Amino acid sequence: MTQPQPGEIYIEFVSVGQQVKAIAVDAATGVEVSVFGPSSVSQRDLQALAVRKLRRRLEQLGHG
């Protein structure tokens, strides 16, 4: 198995009723955040929001 690259982020989308949960995980640290949005929102928009939230969390933890 290869080592995760710095800045590599895994994204997962889960439908929860009329909403979609986007989960972003930093591959190197395992730090995870999630955001919710209506199912009418594009996955690209939810992904961008989740990535911004993850980067902010990493900065708060001193990993960014």
N, C-alpha and C positions, 0 to 999 in steps of 0.2 A: 504494500500500500504506500502511496506517495504522501509526502508531507504537505499539508495545506500551505498555499502561498499567502504571504502577507496581504491582507485586504480581501481575501477570498470570502465570499458570503453565500450561504445557502438560503434559498427562499422556498417556502412551502405555502400553498393556498389550501384552505379548508372551508367548505361551505357549511354554514351554521344557520339553518332556517333561511331567512331572507337576507342574511349577511354573509360576508366572506371574511375570514380571518387570514391575514398574511403574517407569516412567521419568518423572521430573519435571524440567522445564526452566523456569528463570526467563526469561521472554520478554525482559526488559530487558537482562539481563547475559549470557545464554547459559549460565549455570552449570547443570550437569546432575548429578543423582544418580539412583541406582536402588536398588530393594529387591526381594527375592524372597520368595515365599510359596507355600504349597501351592495347587493349583488349587481346593481346597475353600474357601479364604478368599474373602470377598466383595471385589469390586473396590473398594468404598467403603472398606473397612478398609485395603487396600493403598495406595489413593490417600492416605488420611489419614497413613499412615506415611511415604510418600514426600514428602509436603508438609512434614511436620515435619522430616524429614531435610534437605530443601532449605533450609528457613528457618534451621536450625542452621548449615548450610554457609555460607549468605550472611552470617550474623552473624560467623562465623569469618573470613570474607574482608573484613569491614568494609562489606558492602553492605546490611546489615539494619538 
